[in-house]
Amino acid sequence: MSDFFNTAASPPTSSLSYVDEVRDENGTTLRITLTDAAEVEAWYAWLLERMCRNALLTKMLEQPPRSPQTPREITVLKTLDDNFRDWESYAFGFGYGTGEIHIIPAIKQFLTACPDDGVYDYTILEKAVGPTAAWLFVNVLAQHRVGMIGYGTSPRFGWLNENGKALRAFVLDKTDDYLIGLATNCNEDYAHCYPDACNCGPKGYEVGKVCINPFWPQRS
């Protein structure tokens, strides 16, 4: 708070004997000595300043506190194709038109090897895409920011979370070429969205707004 409210101004003083009493805005009696018109004016200017300061401070304190803004979903919906495009860009977005032809078919094979319900066996994942790719995918998809794989004591035997199941159902229904096209054929005006930031609203990016994307991690 500024010094305007913290600094207590001192009243003018006088050495003459004529005494008057006034009450300030709090009902406090002030004994003052008045000598001439200039000193009277100074006294009442001081009283007015105190009254204005306290009135303004009281008004500020009476205002209800602002509620923190909480994330809310917007009504502008992207298609599932757009949702996949956003997810791929977020989770594996450094292919730049070259890596996708290798990454996306491998993702599809990995998710095919994961059961839609129940626990996967890491040895089956290793056989599906090779041990190196299998463990890279486990590490990426189990991260909190992606949140597609859940596990107990070890991700060697984990499971697909709801967003993982949604992605699995989507990619298994599409060809590799179709999925690669979604990730690579994107016009310059397309606005990517992210789990914690939406850019597709009527006004573009707005603080606190997030997309409805079934592939985003579920936050409690």
N, C-alpha and C positions, 0 to 999 in steps of 0.2 A: 504494500500500500504506500502511496506517495507520502512525502513529508507534510503535505497539506493537512492530512488527518492526524499525523503523529506529532507534529510540532505544536506545542501549546503556546499561543501568543500571550505576551505579557500586557496587561492593561496600562494605559498611560498613567503617569503619576503626577501629583501636584503637591506643592508645599504650602498652599494657602489654606485658610481655615474654614471656608464655606463648604459644608458637607451635604451631600444628597444621597439618597438610597434608591437603587433600581434593582429589579429582579431579572435574572437572565432566563433563558428558555427552560432551564431545569428548576426554576423556582428559587435559585440561590440568591440571597441578598448581597448586593455589592455596594460597599460604602465608597463613594467617590468624592473628591474635592474639586469643585469647579471654580475657575478663576475668570475665564473670558469665553467668548464665543468660539474661538479656535479650539480651546480645550474641550468644550462641550461637544463640538463636532467630532473631535478625535475619539472621545469616549463612545459615542453612539456608533461610529464607524467600526470600532472594535467589537461592540456588542453584536452588530449586524453580521460581521465576519464570522463570529462564533456561532450564531444561529444558523447561518447558511451552511457552514461546515457540518454541523451536527445534523441538520435536516437532510443534507445530501448523503451523509454516511448512513443515516437511518434508512433512507430509501434504498440504498444499495444492499443493506443487510436484509431488508424485507423481501427482496426478490428471491424466488425459489431457485435452488441450485439446478444447474443444467444436468440433465441425465446423460450419462455416457452413451455415445452412439454405438449401437450393436449391429453386427452384420445382419442384413436382411436380403432375402432372395428377390431378384427382379423378375418381371413377368415376360421380358423378351427372351424367348427360347431359341437356342440354336438347334440344328438338326443333330442326329446321332453322328452323322459323318463329320460335322463340325466339332462335336465333342471328342471324337477320336483324334481329329487333327490337332486339337488343343492339347489333349493328353500326350500324344506322341511327341509334340514339340516340347512339352514340359519335362517329360521323363527321359527322352532320347533325342533331344533337339539339336544335335551337333553333327548330323549326317550331311546336311547341305546338299541334298540331291544325289549324293554318291553313296553314303553309308546306309541309306534306307533300304536299298535293294538287298542288303545282307542282313540288316537288323530285323526288319519287319517279318520276313518269312521265319526267322529263328524265334521271334516272339510268339508267332502263331504255333510253331511246333512245341515250344515250351508250354504254352497254355493248354494245348491239346493233351499233353502228357499229365497235366494237373487234373485231378477229378473235380467235377463240378460241385460235388458235395463230399466232405470227408477229408482225410489227411493224405497228402502226397508222400511218395517215397523218393528221396533224393537220388537213389540209384536208377530209378526209372527216368527221372529228369536228365541224368547224365547220359543215359543211353539215347534219349531223344535228340539232344542238341550237342552232346559232348560235355565232358566235365567242366571245361573252361567256361563255355557259354552258360551252362546251367548255373554255376555258382555266381557268375556275373549277374545273371538275371535275378537270382535269389537276393543278392545284395542290393540291387537297385529297387526291386519291387517290395522288399521288406522295410525299406527306409520309411520313417514317419511321414516324410513329405509326399511320398507316393502311396504308401499304406495299402498295398494290394495283397500282401502276404501277412498272415498272422501265424504265430507259433507260441509254444509254451516254453520249454527249457532250451530248445535248439531248433533252428530253422531247417535242419536236415529233414524233419518231419513236421511240416507246416500245412497251412490250408489257405485257400483263397478267401479273402474277405468279400463283402457284398460288391464292392466296386471291381474287385478282381473277377468275380463271377460274371458281372455285367460285361466286362471287356472280353472275357473268354467267349461268351455267347455271341458277341458282335463280330470278333475276328474269325470265328469258326464258320460264320455265315457268309464270309466274303472271300474272294480270291486274293492271292498275294498281290497281283497286279493292281487290283482295285484299291487295296489298302496302301500300297506304295504311292499310287496316284493321289490319294487323299493327303498324304504327308508331303508330297513334293509339288503338286500342282495347286499353288495358292497364289491368287492375284495380290498385287501390292496393296490393295485397299482392305484386305482381310485383317480384322483385329483379333489377335489371339487373346484368349482369356486364361486365367490361372486359378488355382484353388482359393487364393485369398485376394484376387483382384479381377474385376470384370471390366471389359472394355467394349461390350456390345450393347450397352444401353442407349437410349435416345440421345443422351448427352455425352456418350463415350464413357471414360473412366469416372466413376463416382465413388468416393470413400464409403466403405461399409457395404457396398453391394457385391454380391457374388453370384455366379452362374449356377443354374441347375444342371449339373453334369454328372451322370451316373458313374463316371470313371474317376471322379475326384475322391480322395480319402474322406471317410465319414468322420466328422469332428463332433465330439460330445459337447 
